[in-house]
Amino acid sequence: MDICPDCKGGWFDGQELAEVLSCALDELDIAGNAERTSCVCPKCFVPLARVDYPETDVEVDVCDRCGGIWLDSGEFKTINRQRAAFQDRMKFYEDHPRPENLKEAVVQFIDRMVVKYAGI
């Protein structure tokens, strides 16, 4: 990882970001019509593509040739925080499946209230 001393953004070669944020490059959807930025890859010297980072609302700049990723200052923390929140939500939905009908919803609600207020 390389940090820009001026803007504090960071460049991650190939799979470096995946090593610390557990997101493989193939999860990034680099469509052929992806918006190109004015920034160029420091290795390939081609314009970077702007893509959505999975499970976040953060747009990152990616080289579709070498797989390098540029993160603006603060984006690493934002991605990390948003992905953790997403994983927490997914865990909640795994532990609390949606009821299939009203009767099941009422039973689940009553079960939660009994546990919450009766300390069972």
C-alpha positions as a Python dict, from the first residue, in 0.01 Angstrom:
ca = {
    (1, 'M'): (0, 0, 0),
    (2, 'D'): (125, 346, -89),
    (3, 'I'): (-1, 665, 78),
    (4, 'C'): (-8, 1004, -93),
    (5, 'P'): (158, 1255, 143),
    (6, 'D'): (-57, 1539, 8),
    (7, 'C'): (-415, 1403, 3),
    (8, 'K'): (-366, 1101, 236),
    (9, 'G'): (-533, 872, -17),
    (10, 'G'): (-397, 521, -68),
    (11, 'W'): (-306, 292, -358),
    (12, 'F'): (-348, -82, -314),
    (13, 'D'): (-178, -313, -564),
    (14, 'G'): (-376, -610, -696),
    (15, 'Q'): (-514, -806, -403),
    (16, 'E'): (-359, -596, -121),
    (17, 'L'): (-694, -447, -22),
    (18, 'A'): (-857, -793, -20),
    (19, 'E'): (-599, -904, 236),
    (20, 'V'): (-714, -643, 487),
    (21, 'L'): (-1084, -603, 399),
    (22, 'S'): (-1167, -955, 278),
    (23, 'C'): (-1312, -847, -55),
    (24, 'A'): (-1172, -1011, -365),
    (25, 'L'): (-1120, -802, -677),
    (26, 'D'): (-1370, -1019, -863),
    (27, 'E'): (-1644, -887, -632),
    (28, 'L'): (-1589, -541, -777),
    (29, 'D'): (-1817, -500, -1077),
    (30, 'I'): (-1605, -321, -1336),
    (31, 'A'): (-1851, -286, -1621),
    (32, 'G'): (-1727, -185, -1964),
    (33, 'N'): (-1932, 133, -1934),
    (34, 'A'): (-1793, 224, -1591),
    (35, 'E'): (-1724, 593, -1545),
    (36, 'R'): (-1357, 672, -1611),
    (37, 'T'): (-1185, 917, -1381),
    (38, 'S'): (-916, 1172, -1451),
    (39, 'C'): (-684, 968, -1228),
    (40, 'V'): (-453, 719, -1393),
    (41, 'C'): (-309, 395, -1264),
    (42, 'P'): (44, 456, -1131),
    (43, 'K'): (154, 120, -1280),
    (44, 'C'): (-35, 91, -1611),
    (45, 'F'): (-96, 460, -1682),
    (46, 'V'): (-457, 397, -1793),
    (47, 'P'): (-760, 587, -1659),
    (48, 'L'): (-914, 433, -1350),
    (49, 'A'): (-1277, 313, -1346),
    (50, 'R'): (-1510, 435, -1073),
    (51, 'V'): (-1704, 144, -916),
    (52, 'D'): (-1917, 77, -609),
    (53, 'Y'): (-1736, -113, -335),
    (54, 'P'): (-1946, -419, -239),
    (55, 'E'): (-2177, -386, 62),
    (56, 'T'): (-2110, -12, 95),
    (57, 'D'): (-2211, 317, -63),
    (58, 'V'): (-1845, 404, -132),
    (59, 'E'): (-1719, 453, -486),
    (60, 'V'): (-1357, 354, -541),
    (61, 'D'): (-1124, 394, -837),
    (62, 'V'): (-998, 70, -990),
    (63, 'C'): (-755, -21, -1265),
    (64, 'D'): (-923, -282, -1479),
    (65, 'R'): (-586, -387, -1616),
    (66, 'C'): (-379, -463, -1302),
    (67, 'G'): (-654, -462, -1037),
    (68, 'G'): (-505, -180, -830),
    (69, 'I'): (-746, 25, -620),
    (70, 'W'): (-726, 390, -514),
    (71, 'L'): (-902, 492, -193),
    (72, 'D'): (-949, 858, -109),
    (73, 'S'): (-865, 970, 243),
    (74, 'G'): (-1114, 822, 491),
    (75, 'E'): (-1263, 569, 249),
    (76, 'F'): (-1079, 275, 406),
    (77, 'K'): (-1242, 344, 745),
    (78, 'T'): (-1581, 403, 584),
    (79, 'I'): (-1564, 77, 388),
    (80, 'N'): (-1453, -116, 694),
    (81, 'R'): (-1733, 31, 909),
    (82, 'Q'): (-2006, -15, 647),
    (83, 'R'): (-1906, -374, 565),
    (84, 'A'): (-1908, -460, 937),
    (85, 'A'): (-2257, -312, 971),
    (86, 'F'): (-2372, -505, 663),
    (87, 'Q'): (-2233, -830, 806),
    (88, 'D'): (-2412, -759, 1136),
    (89, 'R'): (-2741, -709, 949),
    (90, 'M'): (-2689, -1032, 753),
    (91, 'K'): (-2618, -1219, 1077),
    (92, 'F'): (-2935, -1075, 1233),
    (93, 'Y'): (-3146, -1191, 937),
    (94, 'E'): (-2988, -1537, 949),
    (95, 'D'): (-3070, -1562, 1321),
    (96, 'H'): (-3418, -1410, 1277),
    (97, 'P'): (-3574, -1542, 956),
    (98, 'R'): (-3874, -1356, 823),
    (99, 'P'): (-4206, -1511, 920),
    (100, 'E'): (-4401, -1665, 637),
    (101, 'N'): (-4742, -1555, 767),
    (102, 'L'): (-4910, -1343, 1033),
    (103, 'K'): (-4948, -1628, 1280),
    (104, 'E'): (-4575, -1705, 1265),
    (105, 'A'): (-4495, -1333, 1307),
    (106, 'V'): (-4712, -1310, 1619),
    (107, 'V'): (-4554, -1623, 1769),
    (108, 'Q'): (-4201, -1486, 1704),
    (109, 'F'): (-4299, -1152, 1858),
    (110, 'I'): (-4442, -1316, 2169),
    (111, 'D'): (-4133, -1537, 2203),
    (112, 'R'): (-3907, -1229, 2191),
    (113, 'M'): (-4120, -1044, 2447),
    (114, 'V'): (-4121, -1341, 2686),
    (115, 'V'): (-3743, -1369, 2662),
    (116, 'K'): (-3694, -994, 2697),
    (117, 'Y'): (-3927, -927, 2989),
    (118, 'A'): (-3934, -1259, 3170),
    (119, 'G'): (-3560, -1312, 3147),
    (120, 'I'): (-3601, -1663, 3008),
}
